[in-house]
Amino acid sequence: MSTMAATSAKSAGMTKDERFVIFASSLGTVFEWYDFYLFGSLAGIIGAQFFGVIDPATKAPMFNQATRDIFALLAFAAGFIVRPFGAIVFGRVGDIVGRKYTFLVTILIMGLSTFIVGILPNAATIGIAAPIILIGLRLLQGLALGGEYGGAATYVAEHSPPGKRGYYTSFIQTTATLGLFLSLLVILFTRSALGEGEFAAWGWRIPFLVSVVLLGISVWIRLRLNESPVFQKMKDEGKGSKAPLTEAFGNWSNAKIVLIALFGGVMGQGVVWYTGQFYALFFMQSILKVDGYTANLLIAWSLLLGTGFFIFWGALSDKIGRKPIILAGCLIAALTFFPIFRMITTNANPTLEKAIESVKVEVVSDPALCGDLFNPVGTRVFSTPCDTARAYLASSSVKYSTSYGAAGSGVKVVVNGKDVPYTAAAASNPQVLAAVQAAGYPKAGDAQIVKMAHPFDIFRPQVAAVIGLLFILVLFVTMVYGPIAAMLVELFPTKIRYTSMSLPYHIGNGWFGGLLPATAFAIVASTGDIYAGLWYPIIFAAITVVIGFFFLPETKDVDIGA
């Protein structure tokens, strides 16, 4: 495919070959992200299906609902944790064997793993084997995704004409958002068609089974692709790398660029991206108590409105550079996350906002009974009344402070100066619940909480305002993410490009970004402040701005074929 030559003759727009390269690469990556995100979107149901293991002795579930949900989220996080290892494995293969065949392998692994989840018997049927197999499939998904993105971005960039790499690779940047959007649509459609009861019992499997159709389409299209012309020219000239891992990370001159790319670009991009798309969803559902149907629709509309801006920022980066757009996005996000999330609360749950401002809740305890509540992996079990009281208030989105009484004084919750005795386990606190609700905190299903009646119920002021705020968060996502693929490709030489760009990308997004929701919620629980979790993305985005400003080079004019 002589795409580069064709483009030189036709610089005004894309050639037919170029459009096919972008379509084939992007479509397959959309489907891979779809597979990856299904697990996170259905974490609650998956927790009940696969971690509801029955204790043979007591014939009762070994784990309560909260623990099952935590295990499901940890299994989801496992996919993020192994992504850098997938980047190393498949990056090496891609730099030795080629781009095309490597991302054929990754999409096969991802698609088959997702399909098997759809037919996997649950814990009630095969016991402890169910969660073990599920986690194994999740690890395979993470490894596959670790190899997919670098291959698709590199392949498209190496087909792009000079001066248009930001624009061409920005189509790859839309794939993660489109994959999330597609997964939300399929879930919402299946839920609406079957009803909640049937969907929770067996209908949740349908979105996973659908992936086999998407897999077949992706493989058929990718088989029609030729190898990247830049890579093929390098191979023909005998200039390829025999040891890309050693050259990429054992050589300080290249390893230094890997570190600068991570801390001066991708780390901030990762936390801004996951805050705007995932933490916003979790914040609405778990803290603002917006129902899952409405929260998913609100996010879906913000993604629909914002996705085109990936291409806008990618194209603009061809003119003014990658660095200023990425760092500006990180800086603006860091400066505005607090006010934007407060405005989301104002519009999505005004009763909660008023209560946070006007109701003073205090946990008063013997200091010896109060420990540290930071619990990002959800495996700690709190047993003292002070800790269970604070954990209960945090899970109920009640803002609280902690003060210490005399030794041996026990624990009490003080609501607007009135003592509320606390002795019960965290799962049952009728006195505390009644007291905070009487003081002004919303009851379950409060009429003022934003709620959508149907997918096009978007014109009421409350709904439109929340979508507008979520759209602003997505706009930040598009700023930092739109140009990042072109920048990463341009930072590294052809013979080790796949390996070198994949690792910082997947550490920045898989670790700093992927672990953000759990860590941010742990910060909220341990501080009693529903906004405190935002310090996580703000700090890392700010660090990226500083490191990137001083050390990250501008790359838009680099000749990647040199």
Secondary structure, 3 states (H helix, E strand, C coil): CCHHHHHHHCCCCCCHHHHHHHHHHHHHHHHHHHHHHHHHHCHHHHHHHHCCCECCCCCCECCCHHHHHHHHHHHHHHHHHCHHHHHHHHHHHHHHCCHHHHHHHHHHHHHHHHHHHHHCCCHHHHCCHHHHHHHHHHHHHHHHHHHHHHHHHHHHHCCCCCCCHHHHHHHHHHHHHHHHHHHHHHHHHHHHHHCHHHHHHHHCHHHHHHHHHHHHHHHHHHCCCCCCHHHHHHHHCCCCCCCHHHHHHCCHHHHHHHHHHHHHHHHHHHHHHHHHHHHHHHHHHHHCCCCHHHHHHHHHHHHHHHCHHHHHHHHHHHHHCHHHHHHHHHHHHHHHHHHHHHHHHHHHCHHHHHHHHHCCEEEEECHHHCCCCCCCCCCCCCCCHHHHHHHHHHHCCCCCEEEECCCCCCEEEEECCEEEECCCCCCCCHHHHHHHHHHCCCCCCCCCCCCCCCCCCCCCHHHHHHHHHHHHHHHHHHHHHCCHHHHHHHHCCHHHHHHHHHHHHHHHHHHHHCCHHHHHHHHHHHHCCCCHHHHHHHHHHHHHHHHHHHHCCCCCCCCCCC
